[in-house]
């Protein structure tokens, strides 16, 4: 049996592929938060980025974010996808609100 080659996923245009950061399971005071009460975090790490946004003249403007950036994104932005048993999200760059440092 041949080994399967790992898939490479590259978003198109102004799209960004991100992996959500893990939700905190305890508060700062030490209270444990049950899984059913946890909201999905709005922070993620950029996995891959598209080439950039194309204007009406055909010029490509590179994206501001790059692979490895920690970002904060809009609650209702993006589409959830599962690639090789990894839960990821595809966002438009405009759905990214900030780069965290």
C-alpha positions as CSV (number, residue, x, y, z in Angstrom):
1,X,0.0,0.0,0.0
2,X,1.4,3.4,-1.0
3,X,1.7,6.2,1.5
4,X,-0.7,9.0,1.0
5,X,0.9,12.3,0.2
6,X,0.0,15.1,2.7
7,X,-2.3,17.7,1.1
8,X,-1.1,21.2,0.5
9,X,-3.9,23.8,0.7
10,X,-3.4,27.3,-0.7
11,X,-6.2,29.8,-0.5
12,X,-7.0,31.8,-3.5
13,X,-7.0,35.6,-3.9
14,X,-7.7,37.5,-0.7
15,X,-8.6,34.4,1.4
16,X,-6.7,33.2,4.4
17,X,-6.6,29.7,6.0
18,X,-6.5,29.7,9.8
19,X,-6.5,27.3,12.7
20,X,-8.5,28.4,15.8
21,X,-6.7,28.7,19.0
22,X,-7.8,26.4,21.8
23,X,-10.6,27.7,24.1
24,X,-9.6,28.3,27.7
25,X,-11.1,25.7,30.0
26,X,-10.7,27.6,33.3
27,X,-11.1,31.2,34.3
28,X,-8.4,33.3,35.9
29,X,-9.9,32.5,39.3
30,X,-9.6,28.8,38.7
31,X,-13.3,28.0,37.8
32,X,-13.6,25.2,35.3
33,X,-15.8,26.0,32.3
34,X,-17.8,23.1,30.9
35,X,-17.4,22.4,27.2
36,X,-21.1,23.1,26.5
37,X,-20.7,26.6,27.9
38,X,-17.5,27.6,26.1
39,X,-17.8,29.9,23.1
40,X,-15.5,29.2,20.2
41,X,-12.4,31.5,20.4
42,X,-12.1,34.3,18.0
43,X,-8.3,34.0,17.9
44,X,-6.5,31.9,15.3
45,X,-3.1,31.3,13.8
46,X,-2.6,31.8,10.1
47,X,-1.8,28.6,8.3
48,X,-1.7,29.8,4.7
49,X,-2.6,32.9,2.7
50,X,-3.7,33.6,-0.9
51,X,-1.7,35.7,-3.4
52,X,-3.7,38.9,-2.7
53,X,-6.6,41.0,-3.8
54,X,-6.8,41.9,-7.5
55,X,-8.1,45.3,-8.5
56,X,-10.1,46.1,-11.7
57,X,-6.9,46.8,-13.6
58,X,-5.4,43.3,-12.8
59,X,-2.9,44.6,-10.2
60,X,-2.5,42.3,-7.2
61,X,-2.2,43.8,-3.8
62,X,-0.5,41.4,-1.3
63,X,-2.3,40.6,1.9
64,X,-1.3,42.2,5.2
65,X,-1.2,38.9,7.2
66,X,1.3,36.1,6.7
67,X,1.8,32.5,7.8
68,X,2.3,32.2,11.5
69,X,0.5,35.5,12.5
70,X,-1.9,35.3,15.4
71,X,-5.1,37.1,14.5
72,X,-8.4,38.2,15.9
73,X,-11.4,37.6,13.5
74,X,-15.0,38.5,13.2
75,X,-17.5,36.2,15.0
76,X,-19.6,35.6,11.9
77,X,-16.8,35.5,9.3
78,X,-15.4,32.6,7.4
79,X,-16.3,29.0,6.6
80,X,-15.3,26.0,8.7
81,X,-13.5,23.2,6.9
82,X,-11.9,19.9,7.9
83,X,-8.7,19.0,6.0
84,X,-6.8,15.8,7.0
85,X,-8.7,15.7,10.3
86,X,-7.8,19.3,11.2
87,X,-10.5,21.8,11.9
88,X,-9.6,25.0,10.0
89,X,-11.4,28.1,8.8
90,X,-11.2,30.0,5.5
91,X,-11.6,33.7,6.0
92,X,-11.5,36.7,3.7
93,X,-8.8,39.1,4.9
94,X,-11.5,41.7,5.6
95,X,-12.9,39.3,8.2
96,X,-9.6,39.6,10.2
97,X,-9.9,42.4,12.7
98,X,-6.4,42.6,14.1
99,X,-2.9,40.9,14.2
100,X,-2.0,40.0,17.8
101,X,1.5,40.6,19.0
